[in-house]
Amino acid sequence: LRPTPLSTRFNVAAFGVLGYELDLKNLGRLQLQEIREQIAFYKEHRDILQFGRFSRLGARRPHQVGWQVVAPDGGEAIVGFFQTLATASPGYDALRVVGLDPQRRYRVATRPQYLYLDRFGELIKHVLPVDLDPDGVVLRTAGKVYKLTDCVECYEGSGALLGAGVLLDNQFMGSNYNDQTRLLGDFGSSLYVIQEIDDEH
């Protein structure tokens, strides 16, 4: 009874030939919009996702795993950060990318993804300014037309820095949700796009 978010389904399937195993007629308008955006992202990065150099990254903690693909010229990479189970007070997570040129500079940005209100369950009271029943008609209706954007992170640094690891924003721990808080929870994930910075810009 721990549903896997649509974002994680995509983030896993993107490291290969993308496909969905779900019944589209049971999805709402917001989920269909999210799938369209996911497919557009996949098409934009299809070459690296299908033909890049794939590596598994060592996990710093139990219940976490990382995958990456790096372009043959080392100018671009995509890293998946996956968490199977949330733990209490998880501490800091680090994004580590291997195989980049240590002398080049790179920009790291999260692929934007969405959070749906029902994912918060009883914790919704820590996100909203009013106390509402998470199973009530108000939140069920709002959940059909409103979504939150998960934390979008952006960093710049050398390939050497990324090889050592960059500290990520904190995970949501039951309170204080804001735009700098990552909400992974059980079976949560994020994709990070790493692109070389052109020195002329």
N, C-alpha and C positions, 0 to 999 in steps of 0.2 A: 504494500500500500504506500509505496514511495514513488509517485509518478516521475518519470524522466522528462524534464522540460524539453520542449520543441527545439530550443537552442542547442541543447546537448545532443539531441538526435542528429541535428545537422552537423555540429562540430565534429562528431565522430565520423559520420558518413562522408564528410568533405575530404578526408584523407584517402581518397581512392575515387572510384566511379560513383558519384552521388546518386542516391536513391532513397525514397521514402516508403516505409511499410506502415501505412495508416490509411484510414478511410476518410478521404477528403470531404465527403458529404457531412461528416460529423463535426467538422471544424467550423469555428465562427469566423466572422469577417476579419478580426484582428489576426488570428492564426493564419488565414489565407494570405493576408498582406505580408506577414512575416516570412512565409514560405517563398513568396515572390521575391522579396529582398534577399533571402538566402540564395536562391537560384541565381540571381543577378551577381551576387558576390562570387559564387562558384565559377560562373562563366568568365568573370573578370580575371580570376586567378587560376583558371583551369590548368594552364601549362605547368605551373609550379606544383600544384596539388597532385597532378597525375604523373609528372615526369621529373620532379625535383628529387633531391637526395633525401630519403626518409631516414630518420633516426629516432630511437626512443631515448628519452632523457631520464636520468636517474631521479627518483623521487626524494625529496628532502624529508618527507613525513609519510607515515602509513596512510593509505586511502587516497593518495594523490599520484598522478602519473602525468608525464609530459610527452608529447610527440612533436616532431618538427619536420618540415621539408625546406631544403635550401636550394635556390636556383644554382645551376652549374657555374655561373659566373660569380656567385657569392654576393650579388647585389640585392637579393631579396630573400626573405624567409617567412614562413608562417609557422607559428607555434600554437599548439593546443595545450591548454592547462586543464586537466580533468580531476575532479574530486568524486570519489565514489560515496563516501560517507562523511558527514560533517562531524567535527569533534568539538568538545567544549573548550572555549578560550584557545583557539588554534594558533595564535601568535602570527608572526609575519610569514608571508609567502614570498618566494623569490622566483623571478623568471630568468632562466638561464638558457642561452642560445649558443650552440656549438657550431663550428665550421664556418664562421664569418671571418673576413679579413680583419685581423686585430688593429690595423692602421686606419681603416675606413671608418667614417661616421655614419650612423644609422638613426632612423626615426622609428620608434615603436609605437603603435596605436592599436587599441582594442577594436575589434569589429563590434559595432554597436548591436546590442540585442535587448530583448524586452523582458520585463517581469510582469506577470499577471497577478492581480490582487488575490486570487484564491490560493496562490502559492504561499502566502504569508500565514494562512490559517488564523489561529488565535493571536498570532503576533501582529496582526493588522492594527491592533490598538496602539502599537508603538510607532506606527507609521502615519496614522491619521490623527488630526487634531481633535476628533470627536470619538466617543466610544460607540461602536456599532457592532451588531451581531454579525460575525463572519459568515454565517450561513443564512442571514436574513435577505429579504428581497432587495434592499437598497444596495448591498455589496454585490449580490449576484447580478443585478442589472448593471451596475457600474462596471463590473468585470467584463461585460460583453462589449463595452464601448471605450474603455479607458485602460491604458497600460502605462507602466513606469519604464523608464530607460535605465538599464543596469549601468553600473559605473563604467565610464569611458576613460581609459588611462592613456596618456601620451608621454613618451620619454624620448630623449636623445642621448646618444653616447657612442663610444667607439666599439668596434667589434670585441676588443679586449675586455671592456667593461661588461658587455652583454654576455661574454663567455664566463665571467666571474659571477654574474647574477645581479639583477636589479630588483630591489624590494618593491613589492606591489602594494596597492592600497589595502587597508584592512578589510577583513570579511565582516559581514553583518553578524552580530552576536546576540541578537534579541532586543536590542534597543539602539537608538541613535542612527537611524537610516538617513543617509543623505546622498548627494550625487558623487561623493568620494568614497562610498562604501560598496564593496563587491558583495553580491548576494549569490553565493554558490549553493549552500545547503547540500542535501543529499543529491548526488548525480548531477551536480552543477559543473559548468565549464565555461571557458572563454577562449576565443581565438585572438592571437596577436599577430598583426602584420608588421613585418620589419622591412624597411626599404632604405637603401643607401641614400644619403643626403647629397644632392648635387651642390658642390662648392660654389657654383656660380649664382645660386639663389639664396 
